[in-house]
């Protein structure tokens, strides 16, 4: 913000940086789950390992939690006065 970015740009930057690891984790988790399908089948009760509804629900829930965990600090960071933040450093 001290270099001219507005609050929305700060929020967008922080949220995108937070979503990248979450999306990578979702992709890796889905790939690992499909690879380990045979072993997972013996561990589940009344749910098939290829159940797309469960996988989609978990992925959407993870993204929603990640967005909430990123938006709150990003919103707080965008409200800080740049001159007072630079003076405190």
C-alpha positions as CSV (number, residue, x, y, z in Angstrom):
1,X,0.0,0.0,0.0
2,X,2.9,2.3,0.6
3,X,3.9,1.8,-3.0
4,X,0.5,2.6,-4.4
5,X,-1.6,-0.6,-4.2
6,X,-5.1,-0.2,-3.1
7,X,-6.9,-2.4,-0.4
8,X,-8.5,-4.6,-3.0
9,X,-5.2,-5.5,-4.6
10,X,-3.8,-6.4,-1.2
11,X,-6.7,-8.7,-0.4
12,X,-6.5,-10.3,-3.8
13,X,-2.8,-10.9,-3.4
14,X,-3.1,-12.5,0.0
15,X,-6.1,-14.7,-1.0
16,X,-4.4,-15.9,-4.1
17,X,-1.3,-16.8,-2.2
18,X,-3.3,-18.7,0.3
19,X,-5.4,-20.6,-2.3
20,X,-2.4,-21.9,-4.3
21,X,-1.3,-24.4,-1.6
22,X,-4.9,-25.5,-0.9
23,X,-5.6,-26.1,-4.5
24,X,-2.3,-28.1,-4.9
25,X,-3.3,-30.1,-1.8
26,X,-6.7,-30.9,-3.2
27,X,-5.2,-32.1,-6.5
28,X,-2.5,-34.2,-4.8
29,X,-5.0,-35.6,-2.4
30,X,-7.4,-36.6,-5.1
31,X,-4.6,-38.2,-7.2
32,X,-3.3,-40.1,-4.1
33,X,-6.8,-41.2,-3.3
34,X,-7.4,-42.6,-6.7
35,X,-4.0,-44.4,-6.7
36,X,-4.7,-45.9,-3.3
37,X,-8.3,-46.9,-4.3
38,X,-7.8,-50.6,-3.5
39,X,-6.5,-50.1,0.0
40,X,-9.0,-47.4,0.8
41,X,-11.9,-49.7,-0.3
42,X,-11.1,-52.0,2.7
43,X,-11.1,-49.1,5.2
44,X,-14.5,-47.5,4.2
45,X,-18.0,-48.4,5.5
46,X,-21.0,-47.8,3.2
47,X,-19.0,-45.3,1.0
48,X,-17.3,-46.2,-2.2
49,X,-13.8,-44.8,-2.7
50,X,-14.8,-43.4,-6.0
51,X,-17.8,-41.4,-4.6
52,X,-17.5,-38.1,-6.4
53,X,-20.1,-36.4,-4.1
54,X,-17.9,-37.0,-1.0
55,X,-14.7,-35.8,-2.8
56,X,-16.4,-32.7,-4.2
57,X,-17.9,-31.9,-0.8
58,X,-14.6,-32.2,0.9
59,X,-12.9,-30.1,-1.8
60,X,-15.5,-27.3,-1.6
61,X,-15.3,-27.3,2.2
62,X,-11.5,-27.1,2.1
63,X,-11.6,-24.1,-0.3
64,X,-14.3,-22.4,1.8
65,X,-12.2,-22.7,5.0
66,X,-9.1,-21.6,3.1
67,X,-10.9,-18.5,1.8
68,X,-12.2,-17.6,5.2
69,X,-8.7,-18.1,6.7
70,X,-7.2,-15.8,4.1
71,X,-9.8,-13.1,3.8
72,X,-9.9,-12.2,7.5
73,X,-6.2,-11.4,7.8
74,X,-6.2,-9.8,4.3
75,X,-9.0,-7.5,5.2
76,X,-7.2,-6.5,8.4
77,X,-4.0,-5.9,6.5
78,X,-5.7,-3.7,3.9
79,X,-7.1,-1.5,6.7
80,X,-3.7,-0.6,8.2
81,X,-2.3,2.8,7.5
82,X,0.9,2.4,5.5
83,X,2.8,5.2,7.1
84,X,2.2,3.9,10.6
85,X,3.2,0.4,9.5
86,X,6.4,1.7,8.1
87,X,7.2,3.7,11.2
88,X,6.7,0.6,13.4
89,X,9.3,-1.4,11.5
